[in-house]
């Protein structure tokens, strides 16, 4: 795979799967805008690693995906400075655990949808005009196996990730005439991520037993799949969700 000369914007790029995605895209030669909302210092460290280790341009980019005006302003600024955005990876996401009960605040549930689903839509809407006019581009939405199977206590997260899969399918057909591809990646349980770190060791052992490959995913394995969909190696792939879960949902 070769991404030299391409410009990528990755939301939620300061840590976890997002940072691994940024590093892999940079390793393949892309200039990377490392999107973050509050973690500016870690985002700067990711950008510095890309510059130092791979000799390509990278910089942190403060971006609250819930704010459409800010998203549009940032995207237009990148276009003005870099000339284009070739790759958009919608990775920013949050999850709030808790059953749906009358006592839980509505705002908690809605905020997850606003960030994970509507935030991704905002980024796509801001970037799409430039991609459609250029008649090229790759959009990769980071969904989850939670969007394919129900997980108790994570209804808002599951709903948001299922929505991303539906959004991917619909937009892939809308954008196909303009040669812009839209795909998704659905990771399973992935080590060194916030969600897994909140799970107790006993439950992790139980999860491993249910995974045919008998282990959690590594972050670089998710990043490799995102890079694959971002590249011209998948020039005839659009509207698809690649599940990376060790066979959990097979």
N, C-alpha and C positions, 0 to 999 in steps of 0.2 A: 504493500500500500504506500502511496506517495501523496502527501497533502501539501507539498511545497508550493508556495505562492497563494495559498488559500488563507482566508481570514475567518476565524471561528469565534463565536460568542457562546460561552458556557455559563448558564445561571447556576447559582449555588456551587461555585467552583472552589471555594476556600477550604473545604474539608471533605472527608468521606469519599464516596464514589465520585463526586464532582471534581475533587482535586486529582484523582487518578485519571479521569477523562482528560482534564487539561494537560497533564503531563504527557499522556500518550499522544494526543493531537500535536503537541509541540515536538515530541520525538519524531513524528512523521513529517515535520516541516511546516506545520501551520502556524501562523501568527495567532496568538490566543488572548482573548479578552476574558479575564477571570472575574466573573460576576460574583458579587457578594452583597449582603444586606447589612450585616453588623460586624462581620469578622474581617475587617480590613487588613490587619497585620498578617494573619495566615494567608489571605489572598495574595498579599504582596510577596510572601515567601514562596508561594507556588509560582508566581510570575517570575521571580528571580531565579528559581531553579530551572525554569524553561529556558530563560535567556542564557544562564551559565552552562547548563548541561547540553543544550541543543543548538545554541547560537541563532535562535530565531526571536522575533519580537514578541513580547508578552507584557501585559500590564493589568493591574487590578482595576476593577470597574464597579463602583458602587451602584447598586441596582436593586430597588425594591419592586419586585415583579407585580405587586398588588397595586402599584401606582401607574396607571396607563400614561399619564402625561410625562412622568419621569422616564418611563421605559422608552417612549417615543423620542424624547430629547436625547437620551443616551445613544439610542440606535442611530439617530440622524448624525450625532457627533462622530460615531465610529465610521459611518459612511463617508462623512466629510474628510476625516483624517486618513482613512485607509482605502477609500474608493469603493468599498463593497463589503458585504458579509456573505460568505459562501456557505457557512455552516452555522446553524443554530442548534444548540443542545439545551433543551428545557429540562434541567435537573433540579432546580430549586424546589424544595418540598418540606412540609412539616407533617407531623402526625401527633394526634392527641388521643391517648388511651382513655377509654371509659365507655360503659354501656349507655345506650340511649334511655335515659330515665327522665321523669318530670323534674327532678331536682338539678339536673346538669344544665349549665348555661347554654342557650342556643348559640351564642357567639363563638364558643369553642368549636362547635361542629362546623359552622359557616366559615370560620377563618381558614380551616383546612381546605375547603373547597375553593375559597378565594385565592389562596396561595398556589395550591397544586394544579388546579384546573383552569381557573380564570386567569391566573398569572401567566400560565403557559400560553393561553389564548392571546393575552395582551402582547406577549413577546412575538408570537407568530404574526399577529396583525401589524405590528410595527415593522417587522423585517420583511414581510411578504411583498410589499409594493416594490422594494428594491430587487428582490429575487425574481419576481414575475416580470419586471421590466428587463432584467438581465437575461431572462429565460434560462436560468440555471440556479441550482442551490439544493442543499440537503437540510432538512429539519428532522431532528431526532428527539422524540419525547421519551423521557425516562418514566415509565409506568412501574408496575410491580405485579408479582403474582397475586398480591392482595386485590388487584383489580379483576382477577379471573376467578378467585375462590373467596368466599366470605371468611373473614377472620373476626371472631368475637371481640367486642370492645374496640374495634377499629373501623366502624361503619363509615365514618367520614373519610378516612384515608382510603378505604376500599372503593367508596363511591367516586372519589376524586381520580383514582388511578384507572378505574373502569371507564370514567368519562374521557380520560386521555386516550384510551384505546379507540373509543368511538370517534373522538375528534380526529385522530390519526387516519382512520379509514375514510371519513367523509372528506377531509381536506386533501387527502392524496388524490381523490378523483377530481376535486375542484382545481387543483394546481397542476395536474398532469399535462394538460394542454400547453402549459408554459414551461415544461421540462423541469419543474421543481418537485423534488421527491419528499414525501413525508412518511416516516416510519417510527416505530417505537421499540424500546427494549424493556422487557419485564424481568427484572432481577428477582431471584429468590432470596433466601436468607443469606446475607453477605457479611463476612467478618469485618471487624474494624469500622462498623457504622453505628450511629447512635441508636438505631432501633434494636439491633442485636445486643448492644451493650446494656440495654435495659432489661434483657431477658435473663432470668436466673440460670445457673449452670445446669440444674436438673432438667429444666425445660429445654435448654440447648441440646442436651444429650438425647432427649426424646425426639427433638426435631431432626437431629442427625440420623436417628434410626429410621425415620420416615423418608429420608432422601436416598434414592437408589445409589448415588455415588458416595454416600456415607460421610459427607463433609459439607461445610458451608462454602459458598463461593468466595473467591478472593476479589478484591476491588479491581485489580488489573484485568480480571476476566470479564467483568462488566464493561470496563473501559475499552477493551479490545473489540467488543461487539459494537459499541457505539462508534468507534473509529471505523470499523468495517462498513457500517451503514452510512457513515459520513463521506466515504471515499467513492471514487469512480469505479471501484471494484464491484459495487452494487448498483450500477447505472440503470439496471432493468428491474430494480426492486423498489416498490413503493406500496404504501398502505398495509405494510406487514408489521406484526409484533413478534420480535424474536425473544423467546423465553429462555432465560439463562438461570436455571434452578436445579441443576443436577438430576433432573428427572422427577422432581417432586410432584408436578401437576400432570405427568404423563398418564 
